[in-house]
């Protein structure tokens, strides 16, 4: 590094690398130069006086190199090469070079020697050289809590002055201006020298003089700083203060290390007993480290308990709402609940998914830290284990699915109910319009004063009414059927529907009875009244069914309908087209009926028949027919428009189905591919742990980058639901399955990242190689048949045996295995995860296998036989290792051998070089 005075130096051991930052400010400030000159001169004299000499002018007295060499000998305790006593310039340069070479030998490599500038009396070069000496011999070896040099000295000051009021040491310039920091350092080690309580922050000059006087008088630290310079300089020189403070450090630390006696200078030399606390600080630091680990673990435990309690409480509060099936039985009420559920899935659920993932990550990290620091495994409070939370979460998801299905079914049911209620009202209104006045008409005695032709007309009229009544039978039955369906579907206003239906049915029964009585009375009077108007009768016969047809047609044309598919609307349009094809025949019938009336009018006018224009057989008139027919002709184009609008709606729904399916058929396979890839990485056989962690984080970034596709699909899905689309034949994916897949993908990535990071912690802390790690992973995966990332106790036992671990079949072997299970499954979950397996095998792998252990392992696989068969090897070992053994094992030649038997004993001893095999 290049110092301000031009001296360039480097520290081979990386010492004081931050000094580069201090030196970028350029040339010395004049005020700082003055402070450095005074401080460095006092510091040099504090050492030179031990050799009985001193300097007065720092840039002059070091020019010949003699006192410079003497200074280095005093502070280092070593002897430098013999100086050159000549007075020529080259003699002086030679002495300075010897001094600079000595400095370089202490690990400070001077890039530019600068000896000529020292000899020439260059002040900046000289100050820079003295600062280099101070750094190397007074500051470099300072060490506090693994911090060295400037940082260590600053930390020492902070620790020693921490209890003192108005002292806050953050640097070596402004923090020392008021003098309280100097006084606090003295009082901390020698409280008998300064009454700190009487000091004031408002009297910096008094504080500085007090500290400098006491240090000089009792601590043998010369006055190196000028109080006026410190107070009047906006920013005092950092190097000057560091030099002076380092003297405090060496004075107090040296006194502690020497023992119990603090030496003070003449003439007031006295001996004061000071407690020896040299190891106290080290012990305190060790305790702090242990407590820091415990505090961090306790923080993680408390955070886990807090997060678990919060999540479980949220689930507990949410479940009653999801399980509730109470509604006001109205379409608007259910639609409001559906919107509340969408808000819940969009706003309230995602933060809880993240909270659950964070909870699992914190739990795994805590267990790993506890294991690595030899602490017992953490067992959460009852009801708050990871499995408890997982079960509650699964229950929440099942409740969500059931709640959404109920909402959709309830929406369809209530929509159907509203349609039926409107249809019931429409048909009931039409029926009541038709029946209005019919009871009074049937109860009339008008036929008793009629003439013969009038009586016959009344009889024909009654026959026409009977025909009309029979035609209305279907309508009454339809009304009753609709009312029954409304009751079956639990329509919210069933009371009024039932009351109205009952009134219609009761009236219908009365109409039937009244009709029958009137028919009897007319039959009795028929023998008196015979004449009848054929034309009126013909009109009545034709007009009644045509009128019914008109009424039915008008009802059909204004009838509401609900369709959900293109096929349904197209079917309605086709039926409507077929209906329009019959309008020609209807027009002919209409003209025929109207012509009948016109003919009657002509006859009445021609023959002057009293009351002849009144049709005794029907109350229908040509005007009624004309009006209704006109209504039908106007309703046909309106129906065309309604069907066209519905066709456009269904076309839009079809477009939404295709749009959702197109996106879902891309997103769904993408999620499955990512899940397969993450699962493959999680098997641990694809590169180093760092490679796996890097790839998992790349997948994590890719997944979060893909999130806009999910959000876009959610928007399409909302449009689909708002359009009341309940099925989609273009895709097998639903939004629910995609949401679950997305959440499972995020959870899988987070879990695998956490597992790999924990494996890295275990590997680095235990010092196992990548090859060992791969071997453990390969064995674990071999017995993890279902690729669940965990082993059952029996699978774990087989895995241990395959790795050469001897487990007896007797009771003692079972006890040994149970003790192993207690280590790898401390929470008694019934499964062994890879991180616990890795931790166990890491500890076990430090043992050295022997030929006897290998023989015992083969004997277990061979069921205690003195030989082993190829099928047994293939069944118990991985394929490549099984084939390796089969190819290299010699045939078994002992007694009781069978064809194909292999000698595993000779093979095992050969592995350790104990035979010639």
C-alpha positions, 0 to 999 in steps of 0.5 A, a space after each residue: 500500500 502507498 502511504 501518505 508520505 510516499 512510503 510504499 509497503 505491503 504486509 505479507 501476512 495480510 496484516 492491517 489490510 484496512 490501512 489502504 483505506 486510511 491512506 487514500 486521502 493524499 497528503 497529510 493535513 497540516 494539523 494532523 502532521 503536527 499531532 503526528 510529529 509530537 505523538 511519534 516523537 514522544 512514543 520514540 522517546 518512551 523507548 529510546 530512554 531505555 537506552 539512555 538517549 532521546 530525539 528532539 527533532 524527528 525528521 533530523 535525528 533519524 537522518 544518519 540512521 543510528 538512532 533509528 537502528 537503536 530504536 528498533 533494537 530496543 523495541 524488538 529486543 534483537 541486535 541489528 547489524 553493526 552501524 556505519 559510523 561514517 558521516 558521508 551520505 552513503 554511510 547514512 543511507 546504508 544505516 537507514 537501509 539496514 533499519 528498513 531491511 530489519 523492518 521488512 524481515 518482520 513481515 512488512 515488505 517495503 516496495 519503495 525503500 525511500 532511504 534517501 528521503 529519510 536521510 534528506 529529512 523528508 518529514 512525511 516519509 519519516 512519519 510514515 516510516 515511524 507509523 509503520 514501526 508503531 503498527 508492527 511492534 505496538 499494534 499488530 499483536 493486539 488480539 481481542 476476541 479473534 479481532 486483531 490490530 486496529 479492530 482488536 484495539 477498538 473492541 478492547 476500548 469499547 469493552 473496557 468503557 462500555 459501563 461508563 456514562 457519556 462514553 461511546 467509542 466508535 473510532 480513534 478520532 471524535 470518540 476521544 475528543 472530550 477526554 472521557 474515554 481516556 479517563 474511563 480506560 484509566 478508571 477501569 483498571 486503576 479506579 484509585 487514580 481518577 474520581 470518574 463521577 466528578 468528570 463532566 462532558 462539558 469540560 474536555 480540556 480538564 478531562 484530557 489534562 487529567 488523563 494525560 497527567 495521571 497516565 504520565 505520573 502513575 502509568 509511565 505513559 508520556 504525554 504524547 497528545 496536546 489537549 488544545 490540538 484535540 479540542 480545536 481540530 475538527 477531526 483529530 489525527 487517528 494515528 496519533 490517538 491510536 499510538 497513544 491508546 496502544 500505550 494504555 493497552 500495553 500498560 494495562 494488559 502488561 500489568 495483568 500478564 506480569 502478575 499482581 504488581 503495577 510498576 509506576 515511574 520514579 520518583 513516586 514509585 509504589 506497588 499496588 496489588 491488582 487482581 490477576 484476571 488474565 484468563 477471566 476475559 478468555 473464560 468470559 469469551 468462551 462462556 459468551 460463545 456457548 451462551 450465544 449458541 444456546 440463545 440462538 437455539 432458544 430463539 429458534 425454538 421460541 420462534 417455532 413455538 410461536 409460528 406453530 401456535 399461530 398457524 394451528 390457531 389460524 387453522 382452528 379458526 378457519 375450519 368451522 367456517 369451511 365446515 359450515 353449510 349454513 346459508 340463507 338458501 338464496 342464490 345471492 347468499 351463496 354467490 357471496 359465500 363463493 366470493 368470500 372463499 375466492 378472497 380467502 384462497 387469493 389473500 389469506 391462504 398464500 401467507 399461511 403456505 409461506 408460514 408453514 414452509 418457514 416453520 418446517 425450514 426453521 425446525 430442520 435447521 434447529 435440529 441440525 444445529 442442535 445435532 452439530 453442537 452436541 445438544 439433545 434433539 428438540 421436541 416441540 410442545 405436545 400438539 405442535 410437532 411437524 406431524 401435528 401441523 401436517 395433519 392439521 394442514 391436510 384436514 384444512 385442504 380437505 375442508 377447502 375442497 369439500 367447501 368449494 364443491 358444496 358452494 358450486 353444487 349449491 349455486 347450481 341447485 339455487 339457480 335451478 330453483 330460481 328458474 323453476 320459481 319463475 316458471 311456476 309463477 308464469 304458469 300460475 299467472 296464466 292459469 289464474 287468468 284463464 280460470 277467472 270468472 269460470 266458477 261464476 259462469 258455471 254456476 249461472 242459471 242463464 239457460 232457463 230464460 233462453 230460447 231454443 236456439 239460445 239453449 242449444 248455443 249454451 249447450 254447445 258453449 258448454 261442450 266447448 268449455 269442457 274441451 277447453 277444461 280438458 286442454 288445461 288439465 296438462 297445465 294444472 299438472 305441470 304447475 303441481 309438478 313444478 311445486 313438488 320439485 321446488 319442495 324437493 329442492 327446498 326452495 326458500 319460499 315453499 310456503 307461498 308456493 304450496 299455498 298458491 298450488 293448493 288454491 289452484 288445485 282446489 279451484 280445479 276440483 270445483 271447476 270439474 264438479 261445477 262443469 258436470 252439474 251444468 252439463 246435467 242441467 243442459 241435457 235436461 233442457 235439450 229437448 226444448 232448445 234445438 236450434 244451433 248456429 253451425 257457424 258459431 259452433 265451428 268457430 268455437 271448435 276451431 278457436 278454442 284449440 287454436 287459442 290454447 295453441 296461441 297461449 302455449 306458444 306465447 308461454 314457450 316464446 317467453 319461457 326462460 331457459 338455462 343452458 351450459 353447453 353449445 349443444 344445448 343452445 344449438 338444440 334450442 335453436 333447432 327446436 325454434 327453427 322447427 317451430 317457425 316452420 309450422 307458422 305457415 299452417 298456423 297462419 292458414 288456421 288463423 285466416 280460416 277462424 277469422 273468416 268464420 266470424 266474418 261469415 257469421 257477421 254476414 248472415 246476422 246482417 243479412 237475416 237480422 238475427 237478434 243476438 246472433 253476433 254473440 257466439 253461444 259456444 265460446 267467449 273467444 272473439 276474432 279480436 282475441 285471436 287477432 291480438 294473440 296472433 299478433 303477439 306471437 308474430 312479434 315474440 318470434 323475432 324476440 325469441 330469435 334475438 334471445 337465442 342468438 344472445 345465448 349462443 354468443 354467451 355459450 361461444 364465449 364460454 367455449 372460448 374460456 374453456 379452450 383458453 383455460 385448457 390451453 394454459 392448464 395443459 402447459 402449466 400442469 406438465 411443467 409443474 410435473 416436470 419440475 417436481 420430477 427434476 427436484 425429486 431427482 436432485 433430492 436423491 442426491 446422486 447428481 454431482 456434489 452437494 454444492 452442485 445440487 444446492 445450486 441447481 435447486 436454487 436455480 429451480 427455485 428461481 425458475 419456479 418463482 419466475 413462472 408464477 405469473 403463469 399461475 396468476 394468469 391461469 387464476 384470472 382465467 379460472 375466475 372468469 370461468 367461474 363467473 361465467 358459471 362454467 362447471 365442466 371442461 372437456 378440453 383438459 383433465 386439469 382443474 385449478 384446484 389440482 394445479 394449485 395443490 401441485 404448485 404448493 407441493 412444488 414450492 414445498 418440495 424445493 424448500 425442503 430439498 434446499 434445507 436438506 442439502 444445506 443441512 447435509 453441507 453443514 454435516 459434511 463440513 463439520 464432520 470432514 467427510 469426503 464427497 465419495 463417502 457422501 455419495 456412497 451413503 446416498 447410494 446405499 440409502 437410495 437403494 433401500 428407499 424403494 418408494 423414493 420417499 426420502 426416508 427408510 422404515 426401521 427394517 429398511 434402515 436395518 438392511 441398509 446398515 447390514 449392506 454397509 457392513 454393520 454387524 447387528 446380531 439376531 439375538 435379543 442383544 442385537 435387537 437392543 443394540 438396534 433400538 439404541 441406534 434407532 433412538 439416535 437417528 429417530 429421536 422423535 420416534 416418528 417411525 422413519 429415518 431421514 437421510 440427514 439423520 442417517 448421514 449423521 449416524 454413518 459419519 460418526 460410524 465411518 471413523 471406525 476401521 473395518 476388519 476382515 472379521 467384520 466383513 466375514 461377519 457381515 457376509 455370514 449374516 447375508 448367508 443366514 449363518 452358512 459357511 458359503 453364500 449363493 449368487 442369488 443371495 448376493 444379488 438380493 442383498 447388495 446393489 447390482 454392481 457390488 453383487 456382480 463384483 463379489 460373484 466374479 471374484 469369490 472362489 468356489 466354496 470347497 468345504 463340506 455341505 456345499 451346494 452347486 454355485 456356492 461361493 467362499 466369502 471367507 477367503 474373499 474377505 481375508 483377501 480384501 485385507 491382504 491376508 491370503 494370496 487370492 
